[in-house]
Amino acid sequence: MKRFALAIIFGVLATSAMAAPKDCEELRKEIEIKIQANAVPSYTLEIVSKEEAEKHDMAMVVGTCQNGTKAIVYQRNDN
């Protein structure tokens, strides 16, 4: 259930992130703050090319930057 809720949250983040082009590092920091607010203990945010992002589960792509040429991919590291 938590994973589903996070997917919804990140879906909204990805949608709002597409509204205006942002710097990748700035966007990554904004997403990181929201993840930490949800008390996720261990996770990874990675900035990758658009092509690399397509290899990941699209539900884990939480934002795009540099006019859609790069994506930020979220991965929860379960203990």
Sequence and secondary structure as in RCSB ss.txt:
>XXXX:A:sequence
MKRFALAIIFGVLATSAMAAPKDCEELRKEIEIKIQANAVPSYTLEIVSKEEAEKHDMAMVVGTCQNGTKAIVYQ
RNDN
>XXXX:A:secstr
 HHHHHHHHHHHHHHHHTSS   HHHHHHHHHHHHHHTT  SEEEEEEEHHHHTTS GGGEEEEETTTTEEEEEE
E   
